[in-house]
Amino acid sequence: MSLSREVGASTVAYEQTVEDVVAFNLHYLQSSPLPQKNLLLARASLTALLASLLLALGLYARAPIPFWLLGALILLAWFRLFPSRAASLLRRHTERLYREKPDRGLLGPHEVTLEPDWLVERTDWRESRTHWRVVESVVTADGHLFLYVTPFSAVIVPRRAFDDERAFRAFAERAESLRASHAAQAMRGQGRSVETSPTTR
């Protein structure tokens, strides 16, 4: 793809894959408050349902002590394994979704540029520009850099796009520096606005 590059900006080009999307979805599931809350609710609800079924079965059959011990072990195993099971289901669902219906704007060649004022993502099909003031966070995890442009979506930059770990870290640090700098400027601007606003009597 023929793409312009801003002088002085940091740019990286790579092929985005289904595995990259899976990595982001798993990170979001495991780190964001809302999906964590929903996951905990589902975990507790399904465990309570399973406990109720075992209790009803045990009382109906007048089950001996070994039954209750086995039931307790099943409940404990279910409760402990639920998060990994949910992550596995999410992985399979995401892989199936994007392999059956590939998103040409999401998968394939990508180029990400860190301009002084803008985070720019380009593909063969679209270009998105997000001002650093509204970038939520910059996170490195699972061999990826996630640039959150909303609380639930991010620009995904894989570690493999760089020659070495040092280059990857430098790119991530540059992104965080730009985000933090613009966030600080926005805070100072809000402070000046409050200081100069007229007082109503």
Helices and strands as residue ranges (DSSP letters): E 10-16, H 18-31, H 33-61, H 65-100, E 108-114, E 118-122, E 127-131, G 132-134, E 137-141, E 144-150, E 153-158, G 159-161, H 165-196
